[in-house]
Amino acid sequence: MGKSKHRLLSLTALLLAVLVSLFCSSFAEIIFEERFEDGWQSRWVRSDWKRSEGKAGTFKHTAGKWSGDPDDKGIQTTTDARHYAISAKIPEFSNKNRTLVVQYSFRLEQDIECGGGYIKLLSGYVNQKKFGGDTPYSMMFGPDICGTQTKKLHVILSYQGQNYPIKKDLQCETDKLTHFYTFILRPDASYSVLIDGRERDSGSMYTDWDILPPRKIKAVNAKKPADWEDREYIDDPNAVKPEGYDSIPREIPDPKAKQPHDWDEDEDGIWRPPKIPNPAYRGPWKPKKIKNPNYKGKWKIPWIDNPEFEDDPDLYVLKPIKYVGIEVWQVKAGSVYDNILICDDPDYAKQVVQEVFANREIEKEALEEAEKVRKAKEEEEAQRAREEGERRRRDRGDDRRHRDRRDRYNRHRDYDDDYHDEL
């Protein structure tokens, strides 16, 4: 009876949790969500930017080489050393008085060497066929990799027509698995950056972007008060030097020393034992230290209100968003974009991550198998190169031996000719 009752309570609690989740999600708004399923081309416009120069790359609709789900396709960059630009028009929205969540997945299937993997939110009218690197944007978010040193995660926000990068040095992932990048911006101007559903960093637009002057500044003209006590310990005023302390010598004769048996006072003088440090000597007397009852800590320059600070309660508000775009340049192509999401519900974004990562282990196994195949192919090609090199060396050796025989034959024939000429 007890177990049945416990099981009933557990099921009831689970049902309530599901109902609460459904109730909360009914108030969430999904502004744009792209899984790149059939028909995605009708929502996206490929830009002609850089096409006339022969530098425009194209995206391929594919699940990639080691997706956790072969039916879960994204769009992949295809050609090395190209500019990529594509955008989708979305229902215009404002993040005023609401949380903004921007999220997408990104997988490097190549050794990118140098290139971007970010997305952009665009405001106002955009000629999508001309969308490119010079097109103004309201937000840019995502990885930017170059060599082994630069592994930056950009968060650039536009304010009154000027772009401001985050001051923090955020790092992106560089392995070849799928990773989710999530940016959450709230009405109090606080933000969070998540990777794979886990918070990587957080803070405030007031402090982590140089958009507004700081609220507080240091009072550079402030001086430490004359009566400020910053000595944590002081001499004990009640300490008294022991009587006879100063008469204790630093060194004393070594009590264990003995006069050498061959010592001659007439020749060597009066023998005196060598000196050794006096164990009773404690150095110059100093009063012991005690806690300073008036200690106030180390004095620091105080912070004061910044007279140049003028608050903007709409600091977090972006210009109304009308487009989402991908505009990157890559030395090595092969990156897969997928699962682009713009909404106001962080919980829904987390749910998407969990849904895709249900196949995480399958993806890892597929990557490991692909790496084995790649390494085997590289070894096979290296072996062929070694064999080809050896064959060429043998051919050169055969040619050299043939030339040597020919030269000896010619020298012998010339000798015979000379001999017959003499005769």
Beta strands, then each sheet from edge to edge (+ up, - down):
strand 1: 30-34
strand 2: 44-46
strand 3: 59-62
strand 4: 74-77
strand 5: 82-93
strand 6: 100-108
strand 7: 114-116
strand 8: 119-123
strand 9: 139-146
strand 10: 150-159
strand 11: 162-165
strand 12: 178-185
strand 13: 190-195
strand 14: 198-204
strand 15: 216-218
strand 16: 233-235
strand 17: 251-253
strand 18: 275-277
strand 19: 289-291
strand 20: 303-305
strand 21: 321-330
strand 22: 335-343
sheet 1: 1+ 22- 4+ 3-
sheet 2: 1+ 22- 6+ 12- 13+ 14-
sheet 3: 2+ 5- 21+ 8- 9+ 7-
sheet 4: 2+ 5- 21+ 8- 9+ 10- 11+
sheet 5: 15+ 20-
sheet 6: 16+ 19-
sheet 7: 17+ 18-
end
